[in-house]
Amino acid sequence: MMYLDFRGEECPGPLVKTVKVLSKVRRNEKIVVLTTSKQCVDMLKQTIELFRVAKMEIYNRDNFYEIYIEKTVEELEV
């Protein structure tokens, strides 16, 4: 499992970096995104739901969000 720590960064940077990593991992692989930005959480959720490329679980921790993303397709077409 790969961890991407974007705490303290504002979107769209973390969104772009997450999509790049997601495009390189294989189907059923998981990545974990850490962010302090609610906007990033919303943008990631919208993007993944729009393109239907992964399953997500979002956890609101004390002062950051922890997002588990499991790729569900072979290729990303974004």
Sequence and secondary structure as in RCSB ss.txt:
>XXXX:A:sequence
MMYLDFRGEECPGPLVKTVKVLSKVRRNEKIVVLTTSKQCVDMLKQTIELFRVAKMEIYNRDNFYEIYIEKTVEE
LEV
>XXXX:A:secstr
 EEEE TT  TTHHHHHHHHHHHHS TT EEEEEES HHHHHHHHHHHHHHT EEEEEEE SSSEEEEEEE SSS
   
